């Protein structure tokens, strides 16, 4: 499953980077990565599949789970055209003589290193949350399984909304400020899960805003790398950032969280998630801005001031 699924997102985001105008690249890549996967995959699919399994059996539910993949493959074969890289602007300072994707050349950019580190941290945050938050809410906080399910379902809705809100904001004000501020919003999720004692409805609202952190996943996994490297290297850059994030963030950090939970207590994974938020936000301070609209405004700023002075 992983071998089949792994290449899809880097290729899909590479095509999106090539096909969409630079001024709307953030929102397009955000919707492509987060909207359907979270609204359908994280929110609707568990509800529908469990209902089907309860009514007809798990074997039938597994067959149902496979249908969207076959439908998507058929639509891609029928409708997708092979894109060209000519519409993607070449990143400045890149050696144009190299015709093959080179990891050395790709990682000559500071943004690539920072995005890779942020990917490890925040994918670790995401997987740790999905793994340990349900247990914490039911075993430690005492919520029913039904309430826990709707609280976790709120995260899928939040990510679907954030796919165009957070990414769209980055098109206007820049990638860097959004990537600096949004990780700290993740603290709303962890601290409210541990300390909020009010209504479960209010807690769901806090979960919704705390999970806004998920809105920057397309930025560090796809948008910023695609705007940093030579257009010929986009798929390589995106594949590496996503791959290293999944391997180390998705594989290693949740294991560390589990070991900490066994030795320290079940709140340890949530404290690890809190530390990840802070570190990711601090790392984002080192990013170089890549949003085309913001770079154009900066380039025009001296001319505007000169016109006023004259």
HELIX and SHEET records of a PDB file:
HELIX    1   1 UNK A    2  UNK A   19  1                                  18    
HELIX    2   2 UNK A   22  UNK A   24  5                                   3    
HELIX    3   3 UNK A   25  UNK A   30  1                                   6    
HELIX    4   4 UNK A   31  UNK A   35  3                                   5    
HELIX    5   5 UNK A   36  UNK A   36  1                                   1    
HELIX    6   6 UNK A   37  UNK A   44  3                                   8    
HELIX    7   7 UNK A   45  UNK A   56  1                                  12    
HELIX    8   8 UNK A   58  UNK A   79  1                                  22    
HELIX    9   9 UNK A   85  UNK A   87  5                                   3    
HELIX   10  10 UNK A  103  UNK A  106  1                                   4    
HELIX   11  11 UNK A  110  UNK A  135  1                                  26    
HELIX   12  12 UNK A  136  UNK A  140  3                                   5    
HELIX   13  13 UNK A  145  UNK A  173  1                                  29    
HELIX   14  14 UNK A  175  UNK A  195  1                                  21    
HELIX   15  15 UNK A  200  UNK A  210  1                                  11    
HELIX   16  16 UNK A  211  UNK A  216  5                                   6    
HELIX   17  17 UNK A  217  UNK A  218  1                                   2    
HELIX   18  18 UNK A  219  UNK A  223  3                                   5    
HELIX   19  19 UNK A  224  UNK A  228  1                                   5    
HELIX   20  20 UNK A  231  UNK A  233  5                                   3    
HELIX   21  21 UNK A  234  UNK A  244  1                                  11    
HELIX   22  22 UNK A  245  UNK A  253  3                                   9    
HELIX   23  23 UNK A  254  UNK A  263  1                                  10    
HELIX   24  24 UNK A  268  UNK A  284  1                                  17    
HELIX   25  25 UNK A  292  UNK A  309  1                                  18    
END                                                                             
